[in-house]
């Protein structure tokens, strides 16, 4: 199994997710080839290779070749994974850990999980179970693609408005 961890280009770290995945990889609890795009995180995984940033074509290639994508609840990562119909595990960034400026990613992760488009994980200690579940997970992508894109855009616009106020 090939796992791609996509943390995007957000300015804040997401060390919590990387540490949880590093622990899983180090324990050999799964037989997987793991690669991560870690963005601005300052934790560097010890048990799998990573790059801080990837060119758009490299990023898309990693998602395309992955069996499972693990991501923050970033719109770009979500849309690309769904376009390629990849099992997607979303771990929302949280304000209380300095991972984002607010907790809007929780709502997006819940909405995608409820619609069976992704597997939402709110506690990184549950990642191993989610990875096992993702092996057989088929994201629903056909019925409300336009609604999903509109909802993601709405979240982004709402966040943009909150930042201005």
Order of alpha helices (4+ residues) and beta strands (2+ residues): beta-alpha-beta-beta-alpha-beta-alpha-beta-alpha-beta-alpha-alpha
